[in-house]
Amino acid sequence: MKNTLANPSTVSQTGEQSIEQSSNASMKSSQLMKLFEDGLKDIFWAEKALTKAIPIMVKKATSSELVDALKSHLTETEMHISRLENIFEIIEKKALAKKCEAMEGLITEAEEIMNSCESGAMCDAGIISGSQKIEHYEMASYGTLRQFAETLQLPRAVTLLEATLKEEKAADQKLSQVAKSAVNMEAAQVKA
């Protein structure tokens, strides 16, 4: 028996087509579908770029809580890439990345902050600041893509995007907790 989750064009044993395949054919070539595909390419590039940027943040971080949060999110980021590849399969498109100028700018800003401060609480606070900007961009992207998928009647894509959106929100909340628990107070007590 074939795995219908991996192949959206699979017909079930009873001969029924998947929900995605039976969607209105005009939606597959709609302007919204083009926006959806472009958005997927954009966030696919962003997630891949983060798999290179997060390890640099981990090396610069000194708070064990921050290091743990970043490592955990790196693992999630790799899962996000896998989910995006699944969504490309659902819409029967090749998983291609398109350079995300916004993410490149956010990563560059985070690198500048890390390079301009001393190791310790100030740098940790800067890493959290840059990371939360990145999280907010990802939340906006995944929220938009989830809504597009819902409109395009792609329920499996909706489920995958919703799972990633929840993880991005949780990562943002974890970063806030790390900042509030110690990092920001430590940075506030160190003379500039």
Rosetta blueprint (number, residue, H / E / L):
1 M L
2 K L
3 N L
4 T L
5 L L
6 A L
7 N L
8 P L
9 S L
10 T L
11 V E
12 S L
13 Q L
14 T L
15 G L
16 E L
17 Q E
18 S L
19 I H
20 E H
21 Q H
22 S H
23 S L
24 N L
25 A H
26 S H
27 M H
28 K H
29 S L
30 S L
31 Q H
32 L H
33 M H
34 K H
35 L H
36 F H
37 E H
38 D H
39 G H
40 L H
41 K H
42 D H
43 I H
44 F H
45 W H
46 A H
47 E H
48 K H
49 A H
50 L H
51 T H
52 K H
53 A H
54 I H
55 P H
56 I H
57 M H
58 V H
59 K H
60 K H
61 A L
62 T L
63 S L
64 S H
65 E H
66 L H
67 V H
68 D H
69 A H
70 L H
71 K H
72 S H
73 H H
74 L H
75 T H
76 E H
77 T H
78 E H
79 M H
80 H H
81 I H
82 S H
83 R H
84 L H
85 E H
86 N H
87 I H
88 F H
89 E H
90 I H
91 I L
92 E L
93 K L
94 K L
95 A L
96 L L
97 A L
98 K L
99 K L
100 C L
101 E H
102 A H
103 M H
104 E H
105 G H
106 L H
107 I H
108 T H
109 E H
110 A H
111 E H
112 E H
113 I H
114 M H
115 N H
116 S H
117 C L
118 E L
119 S L
120 G L
121 A H
122 M H
123 C H
124 D H
125 A H
126 G H
127 I H
128 I H
129 S H
130 G H
131 S H
132 Q H
133 K H
134 I H
135 E H
136 H H
137 Y H
138 E H
139 M H
140 A H
141 S H
142 Y H
143 G H
144 T H
145 L H
146 R H
147 Q H
148 F H
149 A H
150 E H
151 T H
152 L L
153 Q L
154 L L
155 P H
156 R H
157 A H
158 V H
159 T H
160 L H
161 L H
162 E H
163 A H
164 T H
165 L H
166 K H
167 E H
168 E H
169 K H
170 A H
171 A H
172 D H
173 Q H
174 K H
175 L H
176 S H
177 Q H
178 V H
179 A H
180 K H
181 S H
182 A H
183 V H
184 N H
185 M H
186 E H
187 A H
188 A H
189 Q H
190 V L
191 K L
192 A L
